Structure formats: structure tokens, C-alpha cells
């Protein structure tokens, strides 16, 4: 009985947060940006593009080093490493099913397991908008949200 109460008490807020991500952060899908709109271009040498997701109040900033990024560009096949930028937090990155450059439409990472990588599909091209939520692991505190974009451009 104590375990059931603990599960209901601790997991219910987390589930409510996860189910509300798309509604609060916008609708993931396609977009019309091109590679000329990028605020950061991932390395093209095959090394991972490291994107740090840092919550600041009710927003989430994508960062590469100290540079804030709103639209990042990558070539097909580029590995993306999603880094949780806040201690004791988790992030959820969601693309619309059927409109994602990755093999999955959702990426989840937390500050205890901060090495979540995905690779852009070799056939992906175009612009994709996605939703990010970053929430503290402690229940009862607010999350941050963002609607950034990634542009996948064909190799030249």
C-alpha cells in the first residue's frame, strides 16, 4: 500500500507534465526555414553536435557553448547529443510522429543520464520544428518550454 501511494504521489505530476508538453510548447511539425536561417551549424566531420538544453524560468534555451541557438542546421547522418543543462532536471524533446529527422519522435534525458544521442536519418531533408520541455526532477516546480527548429540540408 505504501508503494502504491508513493507511485501515485510521485509519478502523477511527472505524467501530467509529460502529457502537457506538446500543448504548452507548441505543435511539432515541419517548417519553412532554410539553411540560411541557421544560428548554428553542426560539425560536418562526423563528430556529434552537442546541444545543451538549459531551462531559465518558463523557457528553455538551446545552447552550444555560450551561444544561444534558435535554429540549428545539420547534414543527414549527423549525430546529435542532447545535454541536460540544469542539475537535477529532465528534458523531453518531441518531434511530430511522421515528421521527424530521427528514427524516433521523442528523446528523453535527465541530469543523471546525460548522454542521450540520436542520429539524423540519412534520408532526412527539410525543416522540422520540435517541442522541448525541461523540468526539475522535484515535483511541484515549474517547467520551461521552447519551440526551436532544425534544418537538415543535403550534403554538397
JODAHU-V710068 format. One record per residue. RES is the residue in one letter. PSI is psi as a letter, one per 40 degrees, with the letter a starting at -180 (none if undefined). Layout:
<<RES;PSI> <RES;PSI>>
//
This chain:
<<X;d> <X;d> <X;d> <X;d> <X;d> <X;d> <X;d> <X;d> <X;d> <X;d> <X;d> <X;d> <X;d> <X;d> <X;d> <X;d> <X;d> <X;d> <X;d> <X;e> <X;d> <X;d> <X;d> <X;d> <X;e> <X;a> <X;h> <X;i> <X;a> <X;i> <X;i> <X;e> <X;i> <X;i> <X;e> <X;e> <X;e> <X;h> <X;e> <X;h> <X;h> <X;i> <X;i> <X;e> <X;e> <X;e> <X;i> <X;i> <X;h> <X;h> <X;h> <X;h> <X;h> <X;h> <X;h> <X;g> <X;b> <X;e> <X;i> <X;h> <X;h> <X;h> <X;i> <X;h> <X;b> <X;e> <X;h> <X;h> <X;h> <X;d> <X;h> <X;i> <X;i> <X;i> <X;i> <X;i> <X;e> <X;h> <X;h> <X;h> <X;h> <X;h> <X;h> <X;h> <X;e> <X;h> <X;i> <X;f> <X;i> <X;i> <X;i> <X;h> <X;h> <X;h> <X;i> <X;h> <X;h> <X;e> <X;f> <X;i> <X;e> <X;i> <X;e> <X;i> <X;e> <X;h> <X;h> <X;h> <X;i> <X;i> <X;e> <X;d> <X;g> <X;f> <X;f> <X;h> <X;i> <X;i> <X;h> <X;h> <X;i> <X;e> <X;e> <X;h> <X;i> <X;a> <X;h> <X;h> <X;i> <X;i> <X;h> <X;h> <X;h> <X;h> <X;i> <X;i> <X;d> <X;h> <X;i> <X;e> <X;i> <X;i> <X;i> <X;i> <X;i> <X;i> <X;g> <X;a> <X;i> <X;h> <X;h> <X;h> <X;i> <X;i> <X;i> <X;none>>
//
